[in-house]
Amino acid sequence: MSRADRIALVLSLLTILVTYFVTERYFEGIPHIEDEIAYVWQARAIASGHLTVDTPPQSDSFLVPFVVDHDGQRFGKYPLGWPIVLAIGIRLGIRALVNPLLAGLGVWLTYRIGKKVFGDVVAIIAAMLTLTSPFFLINSGTLLSHNLGLVLCSAFTLAWIDGFSNSKHSRRIFPTIVAGISLGVLVLTRPFTAVAIAIPFAIHGIYLLIRADWQTRRHVIAVGSIALILGSFTFFWQYAVTGDALRNPYTLWWSYDKVGFGPGYGLTETGHNLQLARINTRFSLRAGYSDLFGWGRFSWIFLPIGVLAALVRRNWRGILIAAIFPSLVICYMAYWVGAWVFGPRYYFEGLFSLTLISAAGIAWLAGWPIQPIEIWSPLHGWKRFRPLVVSAVVLILVIGNLVFYVPTRLSNMHGLYGMQKADLKPFFTEQAQELTPALIVVHPRQWTEYGVLLDLQSPLLDSPFIFIFSRNPTADDALRAEFPERAFYHYYPQEPYVFYKSPKP
């Protein structure tokens, strides 16, 4: 293991510690947005051995966002990749540690790609930029699928580059298998992201099919075949839960939740269009200006320089990596909604593309090597100050981010939408435990006061507490008869620790 490898390993381990701190300190290890609640529900169902569960009586009273009731069965709308991984964490009792572990692996893979494409210097800089990125830290603290997507995307990229940079066909077998599996599992995790990620590599693959030898063509076809076989399990899952292999469960929650343009796509009567796509994309990119590195609009300053460096040095692998992020941006123009609370998270899987190209720009400006075979060249005259000036600028930017931007941005994540772990404490008191098993009618002022309590509820409705969203007295009382073995109480989140046997007037 080289010195650079050891530094990267330390950075990866540090990433796990830092992101776990973010998870526990700011996000408290609980879901805050609807997507997270649905993922946790799916993961718990899978951990208990169920792909679907029976629809509960009066299903509207047992509302779980993005969890669908269809033909008497209840299931999450999301593909199975991330819920299965999260279910493993739940079974092992390390749910809050899953994304931090993936974050550490993501930093390591970013380093490995950088080392193979640009050399040790760029690889270490990219790893450090990733670790200090507010965008990375925020999403690594959530219970969303993006960190798994980042790992799969970077693993696919590394395997592809490793497989098709090696002239010895015997050494391509393992990278070919890894590339195909990584892309296939990415399809099972974030299908549209997988399509966007695959486009630059598909173009390169077509070039290889036309220009390369037969052995290379076989490996290209093998990657695509493995990915297609694994990705096709999406259709088996859709058939299992909806009865129709081509029916996306997303549309069972919102019929307009589809990728594309025209009527039926998106919220407007005329449907999604290029004008709305431009607005969404511009908004998402603006939301990502500061979150990328915490440098405000200067977060993007080294990207064009890195692209130029790859072009000047004719580094096709670097150009391939640079194409990943634009491919994501362009493809997601076809989706009717953007994302900004956690930054432009639909682009998160392309983060390593930004950190590596930015790192290449920094190294090129400083006069450092930006290719694996390049050696350190002594600088003379005024050029001797280049590394000092560039290092000082980058150091000031990074320190400014860590001192000012990151603490403020993460502080805004604590208690997001008013949901805190403290909201669950009333149900862990000795008084509350004596009431179990209990059916709790929740009377929230806003939906999130009910949503936060779902973290205590099993998808099978066999947990000590199960919660119903109060709709009206008649509906609430009717459910009491459905669960005769449970005590029946009313709960008002604005009055924690108090359980009423009858609703308040």
C-alpha positions in Angstrom: 0.0 0.0 0.0 1.5 3.3 -1.1 1.6 6.5 1.0 -1.3 7.9 -1.0 -3.3 4.8 -0.4 -2.8 5.1 3.3 -3.8 8.7 3.3 -6.9 7.8 1.3 -7.8 5.0 3.7 -7.5 7.4 6.7 -9.8 9.9 4.9 -12.3 7.1 4.2 -12.3 6.1 7.8 -12.6 9.7 8.9 -15.5 10.1 6.5 -17.4 7.3 8.3 -16.9 9.0 11.7 -17.8 12.5 10.4 -20.9 11.4 8.5 -22.1 9.3 11.5 -21.7 12.4 13.7 -23.8 14.3 11.2 -26.4 11.5 11.2 -26.7 11.4 15.0 -26.1 15.1 15.8 -28.2 16.8 13.1 -30.6 14.2 11.6 -30.8 12.2 14.9 -31.0 9.0 12.8 -34.7 9.4 12.1 -36.6 10.1 8.8 -37.6 13.7 8.1 -39.1 13.7 4.6 -41.7 11.4 3.0 -39.1 9.5 0.9 -37.2 8.5 4.0 -40.3 7.4 5.8 -41.3 5.2 2.9 -37.8 3.7 2.6 -37.8 2.9 6.3 -41.3 1.3 6.0 -40.1 -0.8 3.0 -36.9 -1.8 4.7 -38.7 -2.9 7.9 -41.2 -4.9 5.8 -38.4 -6.7 4.0 -36.4 -7.2 7.2 -39.5 -9.0 8.6 -39.7 -11.2 5.4 -42.5 -9.4 3.5 -42.5 -7.7 0.2 -46.1 -6.5 0.7 -48.5 -6.6 3.7 -52.2 -6.7 3.9 -53.9 -3.3 3.5 -55.0 -2.3 7.0 -58.7 -1.4 7.6 -59.5 2.2 6.8 -56.1 2.5 5.1 -56.4 6.4 5.0 -56.2 6.4 8.8 -52.9 4.5 8.6 -51.3 6.9 6.1 -47.7 6.3 5.2 -46.3 8.6 2.5 -45.4 6.9 -0.8 -46.6 3.6 0.5 -49.3 2.3 -1.8 -52.5 0.3 -1.2 -53.4 -1.7 -4.3 -55.6 -4.8 -4.7 -55.7 -5.4 -0.9 -51.9 -5.2 -0.5 -49.7 -2.4 0.9 -46.2 -1.8 -0.4 -43.7 1.0 -1.0 -43.4 2.6 -4.4 -39.6 2.5 -4.5 -37.4 -0.1 -6.3 -35.9 -2.7 -4.0 -32.2 -1.9 -4.1 -31.9 0.6 -1.2 -34.7 -0.9 1.0 -32.9 -4.3 0.9 -29.6 -2.7 1.9 -31.3 -0.7 4.6 -33.1 -3.8 5.8 -29.8 -5.5 6.4 -28.8 -2.5 8.6 -32.1 -2.8 10.5 -31.5 -6.5 11.1 -28.0 -5.8 12.3 -29.2 -2.9 14.5 -27.1 -0.4 12.6 -29.7 1.5 10.6 -28.1 4.9 11.2 -24.6 3.6 10.3 -25.5 2.3 6.8 -25.1 5.6 4.9 -22.0 6.6 6.8 -20.4 3.3 5.9 -21.4 3.8 2.2 -20.0 7.4 2.5 -16.6 6.1 3.5 -16.7 3.6 0.7 -17.7 6.3 -1.7 -14.6 8.4 -0.8 -12.4 5.4 -1.2 -13.8 4.6 -4.7 -13.5 8.3 -5.7 -9.8 8.1 -4.7 -9.3 4.9 -6.7 -10.9 6.3 -9.8 -8.8 9.5 -9.5 -5.6 7.5 -9.0 -6.2 5.4 -12.1 -7.3 8.4 -14.3 -5.3 11.4 -13.0 -2.7 10.1 -10.5 -2.2 10.2 -6.7 -2.3 14.0 -6.3 -5.6 14.6 -8.0 -7.1 11.5 -6.2 -6.2 12.7 -2.8 -7.5 16.2 -3.5 -10.7 14.8 -4.8 -11.1 12.6 -1.7 -10.6 15.7 0.6 -13.0 17.8 -1.5 -15.7 15.0 -1.1 -15.2 14.8 2.6 -15.6 18.5 3.1 -18.5 18.9 0.6 -21.7 20.1 2.4 -23.7 18.4 -0.3 -22.0 15.1 0.5 -22.3 15.5 4.3 -26.0 16.4 4.2 -27.0 13.5 2.0 -24.8 11.1 3.9 -26.7 12.0 7.1 -30.1 11.0 5.7 -31.8 7.7 5.2 -32.1 8.2 1.4 -30.7 6.0 -1.3 -28.2 8.4 -2.8 -25.1 7.2 -1.1 -25.7 3.6 -2.3 -26.2 5.1 -5.8 -22.9 7.0 -5.5 -21.1 3.8 -4.5 -22.6 1.8 -7.3 -22.0 4.5 -9.9 -18.3 5.0 -8.8 -17.8 1.2 -8.6 -19.2 0.8 -12.2 -17.0 3.7 -13.4 -13.8 2.3 -11.8 -14.5 -1.2 -13.1 -15.2 0.1 -16.6 -12.0 2.1 -16.7 -10.0 -0.7 -15.3 -11.5 -3.2 -17.7 -11.1 -1.2 -20.9 -7.7 0.4 -20.1 -6.1 -3.0 -19.7 -4.7 -4.6 -22.9 -4.6 -8.1 -21.3 -8.0 -9.7 -21.9 -7.5 -12.2 -19.0 -7.5 -9.3 -16.5 -10.8 -7.9 -17.8 -13.0 -10.7 -16.4 -13.3 -9.4 -12.9 -13.8 -5.7 -13.9 -16.4 -6.8 -16.5 -18.4 -8.7 -13.9 -18.1 -5.8 -11.3 -19.2 -3.2 -13.9 -22.2 -5.2 -15.0 -23.3 -6.0 -11.5 -22.8 -2.4 -10.3 -24.8 -0.9 -13.1 -27.5 -3.6 -12.8 -28.0 -3.0 -9.0 -28.0 0.7 -9.7 -31.0 0.0 -12.0 -32.7 -1.8 -9.1 -31.9 1.2 -6.9 -32.4 4.3 -9.0 -33.4 3.3 -12.5 -33.5 6.7 -14.2 -30.2 7.7 -12.6 -28.7 4.4 -14.0 -29.9 5.4 -17.5 -28.3 8.8 -17.2 -25.0 7.5 -15.8 -24.8 4.8 -18.5 -25.1 7.2 -21.5 -21.5 8.4 -21.6 -20.3 4.8 -21.2 -22.8 3.5 -23.8 -21.3 6.0 -26.3 -17.8 4.8 -25.4 -19.0 1.2 -25.6 -20.4 1.8 -29.1 -17.0 3.2 -30.1 -15.3 0.0 -28.8 -17.8 -2.2 -30.6 -16.9 -0.5 -33.9 -13.2 0.0 -33.5 -11.9 -2.5 -30.9 -10.9 -6.2 -31.3 -13.3 -9.1 -30.8 -12.2 -9.8 -27.3 -12.9 -6.2 -26.2 -16.3 -6.4 -27.9 -17.2 -9.5 -25.9 -16.4 -7.7 -22.7 -18.5 -4.7 -23.7 -21.4 -7.0 -24.5 -20.9 -8.9 -21.3 -21.2 -5.7 -19.2 -24.4 -4.7 -20.9 -25.8 -8.2 -20.7 -25.2 -8.5 -16.9 -26.6 -5.1 -16.3 -29.7 -5.8 -18.4 -30.3 -9.2 -16.7 -30.1 -7.7 -13.2 -32.0 -4.6 -14.1 -34.8 -6.7 -15.6 -35.7 -7.8 -12.0 -37.4 -4.4 -11.7 -40.1 -5.8 -14.0 -40.5 -8.9 -11.9 -40.9 -6.7 -8.8 -43.4 -4.5 -10.5 -45.4 -7.6 -11.5 -45.2 -9.0 -8.0 -46.7 -5.9 -6.4 -49.0 -4.4 -9.1 -49.8 -7.4 -11.3 -48.4 -5.6 -14.3 -44.7 -5.9 -15.1 -44.8 -2.5 -17.0 -46.7 -0.6 -14.3 -44.5 1.7 -12.3 -45.7 1.9 -8.6 -44.9 5.6 -8.6 -48.0 6.1 -10.7 -50.2 4.4 -8.1 -49.5 7.3 -5.7 -49.5 10.1 -8.3 -50.6 9.2 -11.8 -48.5 12.0 -13.2 -45.3 11.0 -11.5 -43.5 9.9 -14.7 -40.5 10.8 -16.7 -41.3 12.6 -19.9 -43.0 15.6 -21.6 -46.5 16.4 -22.5 -50.0 15.9 -20.9 -50.0 13.4 -18.0 -46.4 14.2 -17.0 -46.3 16.6 -14.0 -48.8 18.8 -12.3 -49.8 21.2 -15.0 -52.7 20.6 -17.4 -50.5 20.8 -20.4 -47.9 18.6 -18.7 -44.1 18.9 -18.4 -42.4 20.9 -21.1 -39.0 22.3 -22.0 -39.7 25.6 -20.3 -40.5 24.0 -17.0 -37.5 21.7 -17.4 -35.3 24.7 -17.9 -36.7 26.4 -14.8 -36.4 23.3 -12.6 -32.8 22.7 -13.8 -31.8 26.3 -13.3 -33.3 26.2 -9.8 -31.6 22.9 -8.9 -28.2 24.1 -10.1 -28.5 27.3 -8.2 -29.4 25.3 -5.1 -26.2 23.4 -5.6 -23.9 26.3 -6.1 -23.0 26.7 -2.5 -23.7 23.1 -1.3 -21.1 21.6 -3.6 -18.0 22.8 -1.7 -19.5 25.6 0.5 -17.7 28.3 -1.6 -20.8 30.0 -2.9 -20.7 30.5 -6.6 -17.0 29.8 -6.5 -17.8 26.1 -5.8 -17.7 25.6 -9.6 -14.6 27.6 -10.3 -12.2 24.8 -10.9 -14.5 22.7 -13.1 -13.9 24.3 -16.5 -10.2 24.3 -15.7 -10.3 20.6 -15.0 -12.2 19.9 -18.2 -9.6 22.0 -20.1 -6.8 20.1 -18.5 -8.3 16.7 -19.6 -8.8 18.0 -23.1 -5.3 19.4 -23.4 -3.7 16.2 -22.1 -6.1 14.1 -24.3 -7.1 12.2 -21.3 -10.2 10.4 -22.6 -10.9 8.7 -19.3 -11.0 12.1 -17.7 -13.3 13.4 -20.4 -15.5 10.3 -19.8 -15.7 11.1 -16.1 -16.4 14.8 -16.8 -19.4 13.8 -19.0 -21.2 12.0 -16.1 -22.6 15.0 -14.3 -23.9 16.8 -17.4 -25.5 13.6 -18.5 -27.4 13.5 -15.1 -28.4 17.1 -15.5 -29.7 16.8 -19.0 -31.6 13.5 -18.4 -33.3 14.9 -15.2 -34.7 17.7 -17.3 -37.3 15.2 -18.3 -38.5 14.8 -14.7 -41.2 17.2 -13.7 -39.9 18.0 -10.2 -36.5 19.2 -8.8 -34.9 18.8 -5.5 -33.3 21.4 -3.2 -33.8 20.7 0.5 -30.8 18.5 0.7 -29.2 20.2 -2.4 -29.9 19.0 -5.9 -29.9 15.4 -4.8 -31.0 13.9 -8.1 -27.5 14.7 -9.3 -25.8 13.3 -6.2 -24.6 10.1 -7.9 -22.4 12.2 -10.2 -20.6 14.0 -7.2 -17.4 12.1 -7.8 -17.4 13.5 -11.4 -17.4 17.1 -9.9 -14.8 16.4 -7.2 -12.4 14.7 -9.6 -12.6 17.3 -12.3 -12.3 20.1 -9.8 -9.3 18.4 -8.3 -7.7 18.0 -11.7 -8.3 21.8 -12.3 -6.6 22.6 -8.9 -3.6 20.3 -9.7 -3.2 21.7 -13.2 -3.2 25.3 -11.9 -0.7 24.4 -9.3 1.6 22.7 -11.8 1.2 19.3 -10.1 0.9 16.0 -12.1 -2.5 15.2 -13.4 -1.8 11.9 -15.0 -0.7 8.6 -13.4 2.5 8.3 -15.4 3.4 12.0 -15.0 6.3 12.8 -12.8 6.9 15.9 -10.7 8.6 18.6 -12.7 10.6 21.3 -11.0 9.2 24.8 -11.5 11.4 27.8 -12.2 11.1 31.6 -11.9 7.6 32.9 -11.0 6.1 29.5 -11.6 7.6 28.4 -8.3 4.8 30.4 -6.6 2.0 28.7 -8.4 1.6 25.8 -6.0 1.8 28.1 -3.0 -0.8 30.5 -4.4 -3.2 27.8 -5.5 -2.8 25.9 -2.2 -3.4 29.0 -0.2 -6.6 29.9 -2.2 -8.0 26.4 -1.9 -7.1 26.2 1.8 -8.8 29.5 2.5 -11.9 28.3 0.7 -12.0 25.0 2.5 -11.5 26.5 5.9 -14.1 29.1 5.2 -16.5 26.3 4.3 -15.8 24.3 7.4 -15.9 27.3 9.8 -18.9 29.2 8.4 -20.9 27.3 5.8 -21.0 23.7 7.0 -22.0 24.5 10.6 -24.8 26.8 9.5 -26.1 24.5 6.7 -26.1 21.4 9.0 -27.7 23.4 11.8 -30.6 24.1 9.5 -31.1 20.4 9.1 -31.7 19.7 12.8 -35.4 19.4 13.5 -36.2 19.6 9.8 -40.0 20.2 9.4 -40.3 20.2 13.1 -39.5 16.5 13.4 -37.1 15.6 16.2 -36.2 12.5 18.1 -37.6 14.2 21.2 -41.1 13.7 19.7 -40.7 10.0 20.3 -39.6 10.2 24.0 -43.2 10.3 25.4 -43.6 6.8 24.2 -40.6 5.4 26.0 -41.7 6.5 29.5 -42.7 3.9 32.0 -46.2 5.3 32.0 -46.5 4.9 28.2 -45.1 1.4 28.2 -47.7 0.3 30.7 -50.4 1.2 28.2 -49.1 -1.2 25.5 -50.2 -2.8 23.3 -52.0 0.4 22.4 -53.8 2.0 19.4 -53.1 5.7 19.5 -55.3 8.2 17.7 -53.1 11.1 16.8 -54.6 14.6 16.5 -51.9 16.6 14.8 -51.9 20.2 13.9 -49.7 19.4 10.9 -49.0 16.1 9.2 -45.3 15.9 10.3 -46.5 15.6 14.0 -48.0 12.3 12.9 -45.3 11.3 10.4 -42.5 11.4 13.0 -44.3 8.8 15.1 -44.3 6.3 12.3 -40.7 5.5 13.2 -42.1 3.6 16.1 -44.6 1.6 14.1 -44.1 -1.8 12.4 -45.5 -2.3 8.8 -47.2 -5.4 10.2 -48.9 -3.3 12.8 -47.6 -5.6 15.6 -45.4 -3.0 17.4 -46.3 -1.9 21.0 -47.8 1.3 19.6 -49.7 1.7 16.3 -50.9 5.1 15.3 -53.9 6.3 13.3 -54.2 9.7 11.7 -57.4 11.1 13.2 -59.9 11.8 10.4 -63.2 12.1 12.3 -64.7 10.6 15.5 -66.7 8.0 13.6 -63.8 6.6 11.6 -61.6 6.7 14.7 -64.1 4.7 16.8 -64.7 2.2 14.1 -61.0 1.2 14.1 -61.2 0.5 17.8 -63.3 -2.6 17.1 -60.7 -3.8 14.6 -58.1 -4.0 17.3 -60.0 -5.3 20.4 -56.8 -6.5 22.0 -55.3 -3.0 22.2 -55.9 -0.2 24.6 -57.3 2.8 22.9 -56.0 6.4 23.5 -56.0 9.8 22.0 -52.8 11.8 21.7 -52.2 15.5 21.0 -48.6 16.2 20.0 -48.9 19.7 21.4 -49.4 18.0 24.8 -46.7 15.4 25.0 -46.7 12.7 27.7 -50.5 13.0 28.0 -52.7 10.2 26.8 -56.5 10.7 26.8 -59.1 7.9 26.9 -61.6 10.1 25.1 -61.0 12.8 22.5 -60.8 16.4 23.8 -63.9 18.5 23.2 
